[in-house]
Amino acid sequence: MDFKDKVVLVTGGANGIGRALCQQFARAGAKVVVVDLEGDAAIALAETFGGLGLAADVGREADIQSAVLATENKLGPIDVFVSNAGVSFSDGPGWMAASASNESWQTSWNVNVMSHVFAARAVVPGMIKRGGGYLVNVASGASLLCQVGDAAYSTTKTAAVGFAESLAITHGDDNIAVSVVCPLYVKTRMTEDGRGVSGNDEVMTADTAAEAILTGMSEKKFMILPHAELATYAQRKGEDYERWLKGMRRMRRGLIEQHPDYDYER
Ligand SMILES: NC(=O)c1ccc[n+]([C@@H]2O[C@H](COP(=O)([O-])OP(=O)(O)OC[C@H]3O[C@@H](n4cnc5c(N)ncnc54)[C@H](O)[C@@H]3O)[C@@H](O)[C@H]2O)c1
């Protein structure tokens, strides 16, 4: 895909994977809109490559609508909407699967799932009228395999893949490409405390993850896996759920041993 002069909006663009994506889209000649809860950081990054920086809470539909409107007024219609912003809270005290607060669960739903719905609602009608467009939704390896110690994250990231499937099925014939991105571990603020990362996992840089995403987008691949090994893990899970559960429990015990300071429930 040629990004030259395309209007590309990236949510959660001020840090981590989103920041690396913004920089790479800008280098590829796109007109990049950096959208983030941290508005000042979004504006500061956008200034480095002559893009547009906007403050928004993507869990609020009105904020997404305002960001889309501001982009259209300044740069024209959005060609590519990348819903990258995401949150992870952990299971909280006791590390039981339902022990995180309702507030953490609700924010996870709003940011990890509903923001993708709000984005599609805001841009798909215009894309259909113009003859096409591209939606990229960043989910997670946790969508396919579960994140040990974060049930709200695993549940909402799984739902994000479900919504992306619906988008791809419903709007493929409208010439709207859809990609869902499922990385394993990437070195960002989200993983800086090492929680959930086992000694065997490769921790990729945000730049490498962003490169893999742009490569997947150039082929308009639906499922983009920056860590290729995830395809094998997901296939094994599909073939034998019981064996996969045993392996995940073993991994959980291993994480507890590696990170004795965390209050994982035994
Ligand atoms: N880091 C990993 O290992 C990893 C693995 C799989 C998936 N992911 C996913 O990749 C995406 C990017 O994560 P990251 O690792 O770069 O995290 P990060 O914490 O470095 O960056 C996330 C960005 O999203 C912004 N954000 C959070 N809530 C927001 C909201 N309500 N509205 C607008 N912006 C908001 C933050 O301010 C931040 O700039 C997330 O969806 C995350 O779930 C990350």
The ligand as a Gaussian input file, in Angstrom:
#p B3LYP/6-31G(d) Opt

LIG

0 1
 N        3.171000      -3.603000      24.568000
 C        2.751000      -4.835000      24.329000
 O        3.417000      -5.822000      24.675000
 C        1.454000      -5.061000      23.604000
 C        1.151000      -6.378000      23.211000
 C       -0.041000      -6.616000      22.550000
 C       -0.891000      -5.578000      22.255000
 N       -0.582000      -4.314000      22.642000
 C       -1.544000      -3.260000      22.313000
 O       -0.889000      -2.278000      21.550000
 C       -1.540000      -1.020000      21.728000
 C       -0.508000       0.042000      22.081000
 O        0.057000      -0.314000      23.341000
 P        1.501000       0.138000      23.821000
 O        2.191000      -1.061000      24.312000
 O        2.137000       0.993000      22.803000
 O        1.074000       0.962000      25.106000
 P        1.511000       2.384000      25.685000
 O        0.915000       2.394000      27.047000
 O        2.954000       2.641000      25.480000
 O        0.713000       3.402000      24.743000
 C       -0.670000       3.474000      24.745000
 C       -1.081000       4.878000      24.336000
 O       -2.524000       4.919000      24.354000
 C       -2.920000       6.112000      25.004000
 N       -4.254000       5.939000      25.574000
 C       -4.617000       5.149000      26.616000
 N       -5.924000       5.297000      26.868000
 C       -6.393000       6.187000      25.962000
 C       -7.663000       6.752000      25.724000
 N       -8.708000       6.452000      26.486000
 N       -7.793000       7.635000      24.710000
 C       -6.727000       7.984000      23.944000
 N       -5.499000       7.480000      24.128000
 C       -5.337000       6.601000      25.131000
 C       -1.859000       6.358000      26.069000
 O       -1.842000       7.700000      26.517000
 C       -0.602000       5.952000      25.315000
 O       -0.056000       7.041000      24.603000
 C       -2.579000      -1.245000      22.825000
 O       -3.844000      -1.457000      22.243000
 C       -2.093000      -2.508000      23.505000
 O       -3.123000      -3.205000      24.157000
 C        0.567000      -4.031000      23.309000

